[in-house]
Amino acid sequence: MDNELSALVTIFTEFYYWITVVLMFLIHVGFCMYEVGVSRHKNHLHTLMKNTMLIPLVTITFFFFGWWIYWAFVNGPWIGTSIMDGNSGLQLGGGFGANDMANPTNALMAVNLGDHFYGVFWAAFLLFSWTAASIVSGAVIERIRTSAFGILAIAIGSVFWVIDASWGWHFDGWMVKILGYHDAYASGVIHAVCGGFALGVLVVLGPRIGKFAADGTPRNIGPRNPWLVTLGLFLIYTGFWGFYAACNVPVYDLGPEYGMEGVTYFTATNIYLTPTTLGGITMNFLMSLSGGLLAGYWISKGDPFWTYSSGLAGIICASAGNDLYHPLQSMLIAMVGVFCAYKLHYWVERRFKIDDAVGAVAVHGYAGVVGLIICGFVLWGYPSSGYGPDYAAINPIGMIIGAFIMFCVLGFLPGWILAKIIDSTGKLRIPHEVELAGMDFNYMEASKADETAVAADEK
């Protein structure tokens, strides 16, 4: 900070990201409330503990290797070439390589007066990782072992979503350069990949006892506490707003960045360092939320659970292009995404006997994929990056390929393989008798014994 302007930009950016991290913590609070509200009383404590313990598991692993993966894998499986140094393998150096930015022993990965906002930028990505694991957590409630979920949480939170972020959510990512992939607020790089991963796990895990009748007809195991579900989803909306803010650089001088010597142009940018405005994305966020709520209310005939969930699905569907859409486009795209997600959820449930307890695959996965595909058509021809003509423009084919990579290649396939491996050891699903009694059975019995003992002494 060698002058007043650079000091102001640095301190503001540090505080900006710090606030977004605090807001994004509400996403996790919301997921905890939401999942407990959906689960049955006999599983409340386990559901809450499972979603709580992913915090230390993902945080520690993300510190040691998740953040390193983000900076190392930008060239994909030797597909792209880095604009930093022409390298086509693991990006370890060049100024923005993994060893430059994310080695756990690096000076950047600690208190460093020479760099004021790297730590809060790391924390913003960490909260994205928590969100990734929480999306999977909701789908598998009431039947998965805690140890199995811990392994899966680390896999999606510190490995697979980080790989796709490196490929498609990085200014040097190969998918951005070669495919023209554009995903400003993570329709694909978080939501589609996590929805696909959850679906892969669910195929192996199987449905909850009683979810399907003997003839295969699905039964509704609805939320046990609608108020908790409602509050949880409103907290997720609020945290998601912080998530949107964290996906931007609040103040950036694009003149020198784009090689325009002598030109000063300060603006907010998206994660690809292309210009946008915080005012514009605020309008688009609110319009996509509103479109999702309206569509969910209509298609579900006023069902509260699906109405609130559809607000989130609407935001997710429009998120890929919400840095560039008109607000009316955001609203309409959200409505289309909710319609597709709702219909696909019940078709997949009936056809393949998939028991997605909270609709996570639909709200995050299907809505995210639909959003990517729509983005390719609506923003066809827009630049995916401002770094020059060597980057492909946004286009439908590139976005469809990107959606397939996110949902299937880095989502469904790893989730299915890992679940198969864990299941082969007999450690994926809880025993039949435990599921019938409830995963909190021991806690509840101990509590009853304590109450009986206290009551006896009070007589």
Protein Blocks (a to p, Z undefined) as FASTA:
>chain_A
ZZfklmmmmmmmmmmmmmmmmmmmmmmmmmmmmmmmmpcfklmmmmmmmmmmmmmmmmmm
mmmmmmmmmmmmmnonokbccfklopabdcfbhoiamklmmgmkbmklpccfkbmklmmm
mmmmmmmmmmmmmmmmmmmgokacfklmmmmmmmmmmmmmmmmmmmmmcfkbfklmmnop
acfkommmmmmmmmmmmmmmmmmnopaehkacfkopacddddfblmlmmmmmmmmmmmmm
mmmmmmpcfbdcfklmnopghiacdddddfkopacdfklmmmmmmmmmmmmmmmmmmmnn
opaklmmmmmmmmmmmmmmmmmmmcfklmmmmmmmmmmmmmmmmmmmmmmnopacfkomm
mmmmmmmmmmmmmmmmmmgoiafbfnbjkbccddfklmmmmmmmmmmmmmmmmmmmmmmm
mmmnopmbccfklmmnopklmmmmmmmmmmmmmmmmmZZ
